[in-house]
Amino acid sequence: MALIGASDRSAWSHLVHAGLTAGGFTGSVHYVNPRSPTAHGQPTVASLTHIGEPVDLAYVMVPQQGVLAVLDEAADAGIANAVVLTAGFAEAGSEGQSAQHELEELAAQRGLAVVGPNTLGFINVPRRVSLFPGAHMWPLVPGQVALASQSGALGGTLMGYFAAEHVGLSLLVSTGNEAVVTLSDVVDYLVDDEATDVIALFIEAIRKPADLLRVAERALAVGKPIVALKVGRSEISARTAAAHTGALVGDDRIVDAIFRQSGIIRVDSLEQLLTTAAVLAQTGPLRGRRLGVASISGGACDIIADRAQDEGIDLPPFTDATLAALGAVMPDYGTAHNPLDVTGAAVRDPKLFGQALTAIGNDSVVDVLLCQMAITVEQEPGVATESLASIATALRQAPVPAIFCPATGEGLAPEQRELATRLGIPFVGGGIDLVLSGLGKAMWWSDRYRQRAYTPKSTHVAAPVGAAVPDEGRGSWSEYRARRLLEANDVPIVPAILAQDAGEAAHAASRLGYPVALKVASPDLLHKSDIGGVRLDLRDESSVRAAFDDVIEAAQRVWPAPRIEGLLVSPMRSGGVELLTGVVRDPIWGHVLAVGLGGVWTEIFNDVTLRVLPVTAGDVEEMLGELRGAALLRGARGSAPADIGALVDVILRIAQLAHALAPDLESLEINPLRVDGSQIEALDALVTWKGAW
């Protein structure tokens, strides 16, 4: 490789040189600097063309104004790969953005793979390539976890964290501005990397959403979990104001939905990122949610039981055979249950803890085994080592994945780390809280992975019969026109008759049966109740006639004057559960399906769950189960439980219709969608098209 801009006067150059040297890189390193004959005690060359042998990678540390010339020279010298440390590109205003655009064009023209600019580089631990400033300060060990970070500084921080917690690394990459090589490209590489089992990501911005979805699907298909810390929860995207759905669909909520759909484990902190990745590196895909626990502390057992409940982790009772095996080794004052307190007797009997773990690990009701204890360097000769050796043997020989964790997040002292490594203890730091959180997330991902294995996601969406939009698909549609679209696509909707005058309204009411509702039909009055455009529970002809005149008068007071198609007359409905089902177009992710409590509760409870189209029936059923109000659908206080299968079918039909109408559809919303047992009806509908506002 070539270090371009290598200099004894550059702190960056010193750090990169030290990392390569301490990391044990065995290849040739060429130092390029036309202004100095030596750098770091090594001779330099004036340019890349003077090296005289093939170079695999150029690490560029020159000022921003010289970067393009260096990359051009690299291409002339046959160098296809570069890391650009230099800042001052897209992150530095319009001039920097212009410079980065030139870099992108040059890379495309010359066939260059460029990491950066504004990156610290990467470390390939198994291959001893440490092109990351400061790597020499940490005792990194090879392992199965890869980290890709859009923040170089936090990447360096996490490198130290990995070393302190003794988590093995395969690759660490700072992607920087991602002018050429993106975060998704790195994940794509890692999916095929035999040295990597778990992929950890620190994400500031998702620059190519479709690429991330594609590589996440690949990772899930091969059983490689992705753990991601995505920052930036603020609302930055403008939404259409026409639909309630637009107010409920937020940027961060969409990211949450995307990650759930794609099997990406989302975490909320750097500590969770590392610990969850470390847990998965030890467990791999889990066969279930049943945890068997042995601890040296009764108090720790109580904490584990509480956290397991929080995380949806099962702590099943041990089988009779396991209870008998534990009874044979436990002291009389010990109680054999899950979680198991091995009691202080384990201090006197160094074999006790290992024997208990062996019994629990062999229990057929256990999917993963957890040992909670501290690694104590022995104070009495042989005692602590013998006990830990017994524990290590039991954990290594367990027929299920096993983890050893301390009570708190204290790091290991060097002598403790050496002892854990020598004994082969499957250690995961972070403490009980983070490890239980990591186990819960590992179990969620394992469920997703198994579902994917049996029911691969289908992206086929059959266009509904009435999906073609007659005449123009633009602007906003009245409820009357939206109803016709839904009816043509077999979406059940409450009957309605369009009336042009009070007499027609009264006649329609008598046909439909009292009580009835009146609603103004206008493409310009989408929030009808806000202007007095709705009358409910009308029970006789005179009230219908009077309400018709009142609604027309209220609508005519609106400025500018709205287009009025007439008034819709519908029978009143009562009982059941009201849902919102809406689709809104997001400028980044495309059309997003929202399902939540509807009617008057929509914006009060804000109980909504999202998915990005296309979706499957399984996705929709999962969405319904995620609602805080899901119990209402199961039947509450004597109400009829919803026909979930029929409800899923209706919502899926709406989602398929919206997907077939893309890309011009802005929003399609039914609010409320009334569910009363097997009776499912849309009570109101709204459709808007791109360019409506």
C-alpha positions in Angstrom: 0.0 0.0 0.0 1.0 3.6 -0.4 0.6 6.4 2.3 0.3 9.6 0.3 1.3 12.7 2.2 3.4 10.7 4.7 5.4 13.1 6.8 7.1 13.3 10.2 5.4 16.7 10.6 1.9 15.2 10.3 0.1 13.8 13.4 -2.2 11.8 11.1 0.7 10.3 9.3 2.3 9.2 12.6 -0.9 7.6 13.8 -1.5 5.7 10.6 2.1 4.5 10.4 2.0 3.4 14.0 -1.2 1.5 13.5 0.2 -0.4 10.5 3.4 -1.2 12.3 1.7 -2.4 15.6 -0.9 -4.3 13.7 1.7 -6.5 12.1 1.0 -5.7 8.5 3.2 -8.0 6.4 3.0 -6.3 3.0 5.0 -3.5 1.4 4.3 0.0 2.6 5.4 2.9 0.4 5.7 6.5 1.7 4.9 9.2 -0.9 6.0 12.8 -0.3 7.7 14.9 -3.0 9.0 17.4 -0.4 10.8 15.1 2.0 13.3 12.3 1.3 12.2 10.3 4.4 9.1 9.8 6.6 9.0 7.8 9.8 12.5 6.6 9.2 11.7 5.2 5.7 12.6 6.6 2.3 9.9 8.3 0.3 9.1 8.5 -3.3 8.0 11.6 -5.1 4.9 10.2 -6.7 2.9 7.0 -7.1 4.3 6.4 -10.5 7.8 6.0 -9.0 6.9 3.0 -6.8 7.8 0.4 -9.3 5.5 -2.4 -8.1 1.7 -3.0 -8.0 -0.1 -1.2 -5.2 -3.4 -2.5 -3.8 -4.4 0.6 -1.9 -3.6 4.3 -1.6 -4.3 6.1 1.8 -4.6 9.8 0.9 -3.6 12.4 3.5 -3.0 15.5 1.3 -4.9 18.8 1.6 -8.3 19.0 0.0 -7.1 20.9 -3.1 -4.8 18.1 -4.0 -7.0 15.1 -3.5 -8.4 14.8 -7.1 -4.9 15.1 -8.6 -3.7 12.3 -6.4 -6.6 10.0 -7.3 -6.1 10.7 -11.0 -2.4 9.8 -10.5 -3.4 6.7 -8.6 -5.6 5.6 -11.5 -2.6 6.2 -13.9 -0.5 4.0 -11.7 -3.0 1.2 -11.8 -4.2 1.6 -8.3 -8.0 0.9 -8.1 -8.6 1.4 -4.4 -8.2 4.5 -2.1 -9.0 5.7 1.4 -9.3 9.5 1.6 -8.7 10.8 5.1 -9.0 14.5 3.9 -12.0 16.5 5.0 -13.5 19.6 3.4 -15.9 18.0 1.0 -19.7 17.5 1.2 -19.7 18.3 5.0 -18.2 21.7 4.3 -20.8 23.7 2.4 -21.5 24.3 -1.3 -17.8 24.5 -2.4 -17.1 21.2 -0.6 -20.2 19.6 -2.1 -19.0 20.7 -5.5 -15.5 19.2 -4.9 -17.1 15.9 -3.7 -19.2 15.8 -6.9 -16.0 16.1 -8.9 -14.5 13.3 -6.9 -17.5 11.1 -7.5 -17.3 11.8 -11.3 -13.6 11.1 -11.4 -14.0 7.8 -9.5 -16.7 6.7 -11.9 -14.6 7.6 -14.9 -11.5 5.9 -13.7 -13.0 2.9 -12.0 -11.9 3.8 -8.5 -13.3 2.4 -5.2 -13.0 5.2 -2.7 -13.7 5.0 1.0 -14.4 8.5 2.3 -13.6 11.3 1.9 -13.6 12.6 5.5 -12.9 9.1 6.8 -10.4 7.6 9.2 -10.2 4.4 7.2 -10.6 0.7 8.3 -9.1 -2.2 10.2 -9.2 -5.7 8.9 -8.2 -7.5 12.1 -7.7 -11.1 10.8 -5.6 -9.8 7.9 -3.5 -7.4 10.0 -4.4 -4.3 8.0 -4.7 -1.4 10.5 -5.4 1.7 8.4 -7.1 3.6 11.1 -5.4 6.4 13.2 -4.9 5.3 16.8 -5.4 1.6 16.2 -2.0 0.8 17.8 -3.4 2.0 21.2 -5.8 -0.9 21.6 -5.2 -4.6 21.9 -7.7 -5.7 19.3 -8.3 -9.5 18.9 -9.8 -11.3 15.9 -13.4 -12.1 16.2 -16.8 -12.4 14.5 -18.2 -8.9 14.9 -17.8 -6.2 12.2 -18.5 -2.5 12.8 -19.3 0.0 10.1 -19.6 3.6 11.4 -20.5 6.8 9.6 -18.7 8.7 12.4 -15.0 8.3 12.4 -14.5 9.6 15.9 -17.2 7.3 17.3 -15.7 4.4 15.3 -12.4 5.1 17.2 -14.3 5.2 20.5 -16.0 1.9 19.8 -12.7 0.4 18.8 -11.5 1.1 22.4 -14.7 -0.2 23.8 -14.4 -3.5 21.8 -10.9 -3.9 23.2 -11.9 -3.1 26.8 -14.8 -5.6 26.7 -12.6 -8.2 24.9 -15.1 -8.5 21.9 -13.4 -9.9 18.9 -13.5 -7.8 15.7 -13.3 -8.9 12.1 -13.6 -5.5 10.4 -14.0 -1.9 11.5 -14.8 0.7 8.8 -15.4 4.5 9.0 -17.4 5.2 5.8 -17.1 9.0 6.1 -19.0 11.0 3.4 -19.6 7.9 1.3 -18.8 9.5 -2.1 -18.3 6.1 -3.7 -18.3 3.3 -1.1 -21.5 3.5 1.0 -22.5 1.9 4.2 -24.7 -0.5 2.3 -21.7 -1.5 0.1 -19.8 -2.4 3.3 -22.7 -4.5 4.6 -22.9 -6.2 1.2 -19.3 -7.2 1.6 -19.7 -8.3 5.2 -22.7 -10.6 4.3 -20.2 -12.7 2.2 -17.3 -12.3 4.6 -16.5 -15.6 6.2 -14.8 -13.9 9.2 -17.9 -12.0 10.1 -21.0 -13.4 11.9 -22.6 -10.2 13.3 -22.7 -6.7 11.6 -22.9 -3.6 13.9 -23.7 -0.2 12.3 -23.6 3.3 13.6 -25.8 5.3 11.2 -26.2 9.1 11.0 -28.0 9.2 7.6 -29.4 6.5 5.3 -28.2 7.8 1.9 -29.4 5.0 -0.4 -32.5 3.4 1.2 -33.1 0.8 -1.5 -29.6 -0.5 -1.2 -29.9 -0.9 2.6 -33.1 -2.8 2.2 -31.5 -5.1 -0.4 -28.5 -5.9 1.7 -30.5 -6.3 4.9 -32.6 -8.9 3.1 -29.5 -10.7 2.0 -28.1 -10.7 5.6 -31.4 -12.0 7.0 -31.5 -14.8 4.4 -28.0 -16.1 5.3 -28.5 -15.7 9.1 -26.2 -12.7 9.7 -27.8 -10.3 12.2 -27.4 -6.6 11.7 -27.5 -4.5 14.9 -27.9 -0.7 14.2 -27.7 2.5 16.2 -29.5 5.0 14.1 -29.3 8.6 15.4 -31.4 11.6 14.5 -34.9 11.2 15.7 -36.1 14.7 14.8 -38.9 15.3 12.4 -37.5 16.8 9.2 -39.7 15.7 6.4 -42.8 17.6 5.3 -45.9 15.5 5.2 -49.1 16.0 3.3 -51.5 17.9 5.5 -54.6 16.3 3.9 -54.5 13.0 5.7 -54.3 12.1 9.4 -51.8 9.5 8.3 -49.4 12.3 7.3 -49.2 13.6 10.8 -48.6 10.1 12.2 -45.9 9.1 9.9 -42.6 10.5 11.1 -39.1 10.0 9.8 -37.9 8.0 12.8 -41.0 6.0 12.9 -40.4 4.9 9.3 -36.9 3.9 10.1 -38.2 1.9 13.0 -40.7 0.2 10.7 -38.1 -0.4 8.0 -35.7 -2.0 10.5 -38.5 -4.3 11.9 -39.5 -5.4 8.3 -35.9 -6.0 7.3 -34.8 -7.9 10.5 -32.4 -5.1 11.6 -32.0 -5.0 15.4 -32.3 -1.3 16.5 -30.6 -0.2 19.7 -30.6 3.1 21.5 -27.0 3.5 22.8 -23.4 2.7 22.0 -23.3 0.3 24.9 -26.3 -1.6 23.6 -24.8 -1.7 20.1 -21.6 -3.4 21.3 -23.3 -5.7 23.9 -26.1 -6.9 21.6 -23.5 -7.7 18.9 -21.3 -9.5 21.4 -24.3 -11.6 22.6 -25.2 -12.6 19.1 -21.6 -13.5 18.4 -21.8 -16.0 21.2 -25.3 -17.3 20.5 -25.9 -17.1 16.8 -29.6 -17.8 15.8 -31.5 -19.1 18.8 -34.1 -21.8 18.6 -36.5 -20.1 21.1 -37.0 -17.7 23.9 -36.4 -20.0 26.9 -33.5 -18.9 29.2 -31.9 -21.0 31.9 -29.9 -19.1 34.5 -27.5 -19.8 37.3 -26.1 -17.0 39.4 -24.0 -16.6 42.6 -26.5 -14.0 43.9 -30.1 -14.3 44.8 -30.5 -10.5 44.3 -29.0 -10.9 40.8 -31.6 -13.7 40.1 -34.4 -11.3 41.0 -33.0 -8.6 38.7 -32.6 -11.2 35.9 -36.2 -12.3 36.4 -37.5 -8.7 36.2 -35.4 -7.9 33.1 -36.4 -11.1 31.4 -40.1 -10.2 31.8 -39.3 -6.7 30.3 -37.6 -8.3 27.3 -40.2 -11.0 26.6 -37.7 -13.8 27.6 -39.2 -17.0 29.1 -37.7 -18.5 32.3 -39.3 -21.9 32.2 -39.5 -24.2 35.2 -36.9 -26.9 35.2 -37.9 -30.5 34.3 -38.1 -33.1 37.0 -34.8 -34.6 35.7 -33.0 -31.3 36.1 -34.5 -30.7 39.5 -33.2 -34.1 40.6 -29.7 -33.4 39.2 -29.6 -30.1 41.0 -30.9 -31.6 44.2 -28.0 -34.0 44.2 -25.4 -31.2 44.3 -27.1 -28.2 45.9 -26.9 -27.6 49.7 -30.1 -28.4 51.7 -30.8 -24.7 52.2 -30.7 -24.0 48.4 -33.9 -23.9 46.3 -33.7 -25.3 42.8 -35.7 -23.1 40.4 -35.1 -20.9 37.4 -33.2 -18.5 37.8 -31.0 -20.6 40.1 -29.1 -19.1 43.1 -26.2 -21.6 43.6 -25.7 -20.0 47.0 -22.4 -19.3 48.8 -21.8 -23.1 48.8 -20.1 -22.5 45.4 -17.3 -20.7 47.1 -16.5 -23.7 49.2 -17.1 -26.3 46.5 -15.4 -25.2 43.2 -17.2 -27.9 41.2 -20.7 -26.9 42.3 -21.3 -24.0 39.9 -20.2 -26.1 36.9 -22.3 -29.1 37.9 -25.4 -26.8 38.2 -24.7 -25.3 34.8 -24.3 -28.7 33.2 -27.7 -29.8 34.6 -29.4 -26.6 33.4 -27.8 -26.6 30.0 -29.0 -30.2 29.3 -32.6 -29.4 30.2 -34.8 -29.8 27.2 -36.8 -26.6 28.1 -33.7 -24.4 27.8 -32.7 -22.6 24.6 -29.8 -20.5 25.9 -27.8 -20.7 29.1 -26.7 -17.7 31.2 -24.1 -17.8 33.9 -24.0 -14.6 36.1 -20.8 -14.3 38.1 -17.7 -12.1 38.4 -14.3 -13.3 37.1 -12.2 -13.1 40.2 -8.5 -13.6 40.2 -7.8 -16.1 42.9 -6.8 -15.0 46.4 -6.3 -18.5 47.7 -4.2 -20.7 45.4 -6.2 -22.8 43.0 -9.7 -22.1 44.3 -11.0 -19.4 41.9 -9.2 -20.9 38.9 -10.7 -24.3 39.6 -14.2 -22.9 40.0 -13.9 -20.8 36.8 -12.5 -23.8 35.0 -15.5 -25.9 36.0 -17.8 -23.1 34.8 -16.0 -22.7 31.5 -16.1 -26.4 30.8 -19.9 -26.5 31.5 -20.6 -23.5 29.3 -18.4 -24.8 26.4 -19.9 -28.3 26.5 -23.5 -27.1 26.8 -25.7 -28.3 23.9 -27.2 -24.8 23.7 -25.6 -21.4 23.3 -24.1 -20.1 26.6 -23.0 -16.8 28.0 -21.0 -15.7 31.0 -21.8 -12.1 32.3 -20.9 -10.0 35.3 -23.5 -8.2 37.4 -22.4 -4.7 36.3 -20.6 -3.1 33.4 -17.1 -3.1 34.9 -14.4 -3.9 32.4 -11.9 -6.7 32.9 -8.5 -6.0 34.3 -5.6 -7.4 32.2 -5.1 -10.4 34.5 -8.8 -11.2 34.4 -9.0 -10.9 30.7 -6.0 -13.3 30.4 -7.7 -15.8 32.7 -11.0 -15.6 30.8 -9.2 -16.2 27.5 -7.1 -19.0 28.8 -10.1 -20.8 30.2 -12.3 -20.2 27.1 -15.1 -18.5 29.0 -17.8 -17.1 26.7 -17.7 -13.7 28.4 -20.0 -10.8 27.5 -19.5 -7.6 29.5 -21.9 -4.8 30.0 -23.7 -6.2 33.0 -27.1 -7.9 33.6 -29.2 -5.0 32.2 -27.4 -4.8 28.8 -26.9 -8.6 28.4 -30.6 -9.3 29.1 -31.5 -6.5 26.6 -29.1 -8.1 24.1 -30.6 -11.5 24.7 -34.1 -10.2 24.1 -33.1 -8.6 20.9 -31.2 -11.7 19.8 -34.4 -13.7 20.4 -36.5 -11.2 18.4 -34.0 -11.4 15.5 -34.0 -15.2 15.7 -37.8 -15.3 15.5 -37.5 -13.1 12.4 -34.8 -15.3 10.9 -36.9 -18.4 11.4 -40.0 -16.7 9.9 -37.9 -15.7 6.9 -36.7 -19.3 6.4 -40.2 -20.6 6.3 -42.1 -17.7 4.6 -39.7 -15.7 2.4 -40.9 -12.2 1.8 -42.7 -11.9 -1.5 -42.5 -8.6 -3.4 -45.2 -9.6 -5.9 -48.2 -7.4 -5.8 -51.1 -8.2 -8.1 -52.6 -5.0 -9.5 -56.3 -4.8 -8.3 -59.0 -4.8 -10.9 -59.9 -1.1 -10.4 -56.4 0.2 -9.9 -56.3 2.1 -13.1 -57.3 5.7 -12.5 -59.8 7.1 -15.0 -59.0 10.5 -16.5 -56.4 12.4 -14.4 -54.9 11.1 -11.2 -54.1 14.5 -9.7 -55.2 16.9 -7.0 -57.6 15.8 -4.2 -60.6 13.6 -4.6 -63.9 14.0 -2.8 -65.1 11.2 -0.6 -67.6 10.3 -3.2 -65.0 9.7 -5.8 -62.7 7.9 -3.4 -65.5 5.6 -2.5 -65.9 4.5 -6.1 -62.2 3.6 -6.3 -62.5 1.5 -3.1 -65.7 -0.2 -4.3 -64.1 -1.1 -7.6 -61.3 -2.9 -5.7 -63.6 -4.8 -3.3 -62.8 -2.8 -0.2 -66.0 -3.0 2.0 -67.5 0.4 2.6 -70.6 1.6 4.3 -73.5 2.3 1.8 -73.9 5.9 0.7 -76.1 7.8 -1.7 -75.1 11.2 -3.2 -78.0 13.7 -2.9 -78.2 17.0 -4.7 -81.0 18.6 -2.7 -82.9 18.1 0.6 -85.6 16.0 -1.1 -83.1 13.6 -2.6 -81.4 13.4 0.8 -84.7 12.5 2.6 -85.5 9.9 -0.1 -82.0 8.4 0.3 -82.5 8.3 4.1 -85.7 6.4 3.8 -84.1 3.9 1.5 -81.1 3.3 3.7 -83.0 3.4 7.0 -82.8 5.7 9.9 -80.7 7.0 11.7 -78.4 8.4 9.0 -75.4 10.7 8.6 -74.9 13.6 6.1 -71.5 14.6 4.8 -70.5 17.2 2.3 -68.8 15.7 -0.8 -66.2 18.1 -2.1 -62.5 17.7 -3.4 -61.8 21.0 -1.6 -63.2 20.1 1.8 -61.3 17.1 3.0 -61.7 17.8 6.7 -65.4 18.1 6.5 -66.2 18.3 10.3 -63.9 21.3 10.7 -66.3 23.5 8.6 -69.5 22.0 9.9 -69.8 19.7 6.9 -71.1 16.7 8.8 -74.3 15.9 10.6 -74.8 12.7 12.6 -77.6 10.6 14.0 -80.4 12.1 12.0 -83.6 10.2 12.9 -86.4 11.5 10.7 -87.2 13.3 7.4 -87.5 16.8 8.9 -84.1 16.6 10.6 -82.5 15.3 7.3 -84.0 18.2 5.3 -82.9 20.8 7.9 -79.4 19.3 8.2 -79.0 19.3 4.4 -79.7 23.0 4.2 -77.4 23.7 7.2 -74.5 21.8 5.7 -74.8 23.4 2.3 -74.9 26.8 4.0 -71.8 26.0 6.1 -69.9 24.8 3.0 -70.8 27.9 1.0 -69.3 30.2 3.7 -65.9 28.7 3.1 -63.4 30.9 1.1 -62.4 30.4 -1.6 -65.6 28.8 -2.7 -65.3 25.0 -2.8 -66.6 22.7 -5.4 -69.6 20.9 -4.0 -70.7 17.6 -5.6 -73.6 17.1 -3.2 -74.1 15.5 0.2 -73.5 11.8 1.0 -76.2 10.1 3.0 -75.1 7.0 4.9 -76.7 4.8 7.6 -75.3 5.4 11.1 -73.1 2.7 12.6 -72.4 2.0 16.3 -70.3 -0.4 18.3 -67.1 -2.1 17.2 -63.6 -0.8 17.1 -62.6 2.1 14.8 -59.2 1.9 13.1 -57.3 4.1 10.8 -55.7 2.5 7.7 -53.7 4.9 5.6 -51.0 5.0 3.1 -48.8 8.2 2.6 -45.9 8.7 0.3 -42.6 9.4 2.0 -40.0 11.3 -0.2 -37.2 8.8 0.9 -38.9 5.4 1.4 -41.9 5.6 -0.8 -45.4 4.6 0.3 -45.8 3.8 4.0 -48.7 1.9 5.4 -50.1 3.1 8.8 -52.5 1.1 10.9 -53.8 2.5 14.3 -56.7 3.3 16.4 -59.0 5.5 14.4 -61.9 7.9 14.6 -61.7 10.4 17.4 -58.8 8.5 19.0 -56.4 8.9 16.1 -54.4 11.9 17.3 -55.2 11.6 21.0 -53.6 8.2 21.6 -51.3 8.2 18.6 -51.4 4.4 18.6 -50.0 3.6 15.2 -47.7 1.1 13.6 -46.0 1.4 10.2 -44.6 -0.7 7.4 -43.2 0.4 4.0 -44.9 -1.1 1.0 -45.1 -3.8 -0.3 -46.4 -5.8 2.6 -47.5 -9.4 3.2 -50.5 -10.7 5.1 -48.0 -11.7 7.8 -46.8 -8.1 8.0 -50.3 -6.8 8.5 -51.2 -9.3 11.2 -48.0 -8.4 13.0 -48.9 -4.7 12.8 -52.3 -5.3 14.4 -50.5 -7.2 17.2 -48.2 -4.3 17.8 -50.9 -1.8 18.7 -51.3 -0.8 22.3 -55.1 -1.1 21.6 -54.7 -4.7 20.2 -56.8 -6.0 23.2 -59.8 -4.1 21.8 -59.6 -6.3 18.7 -59.6 -9.5 20.8 -62.8 -8.4 22.4 -63.2 -6.3 25.6 -66.0 -6.2 28.2 -68.2 -8.5 26.2 -67.7 -7.0 22.7 -67.3 -9.4 19.8 -63.7 -10.2 18.9 -62.6 -9.0 15.5 -62.3 -11.5 12.7 -58.5 -10.9 12.4 -58.2 -13.0 9.2 -60.9 -10.9 7.4 -59.4 -7.6 8.8 -55.9 -8.5 7.5 -57.4 -9.3 4.1 -59.1 -5.8 4.0 -56.0 -3.9 5.1 -53.8 -5.9 2.7 -56.3 -5.1 -0.2 -56.0 -1.4 0.7 -52.2 -1.6 0.8 -52.1 -3.4 -2.6 -54.3 -0.8 -4.1 -52.1 2.0 -3.0 -49.0 0.2 -4.2 -50.5 -0.4 -7.6 -51.4 3.3 -7.9 -47.8 4.4 -7.2 -45.9 6.6 -7.9 -48.5 9.4 -8.3 -50.5 8.6 -5.2 -49.9 11.0 -2.3 -52.2 9.5 0.3 -55.0 7.0 0.5 -56.7 6.9 3.9 -59.7 5.2 5.5 -60.6 6.7 8.8 -62.4 5.1 10.4 -62.4 1.5 9.3 -65.0 0.0 11.6 -64.5 -3.5 12.8 -67.3 -5.3 14.6 -66.7 -9.1 14.7 -66.7 -10.2 11.1 -68.3 -6.9 9.9 -65.7 -4.6 8.5 -66.5 -1.4 6.7 -64.8 1.9 5.7 -66.8 4.8 7.0 -64.8 7.6 5.4 -62.2 7.8 2.7 -59.7 10.3 1.4 -57.4 10.2 -1.7 -54.9 12.8 -2.8 -52.4 12.8 -5.6 -48.9 14.1 -6.0 -48.9 17.8 -6.7 -52.2 18.4 -4.8 -50.6 21.1 -2.6 
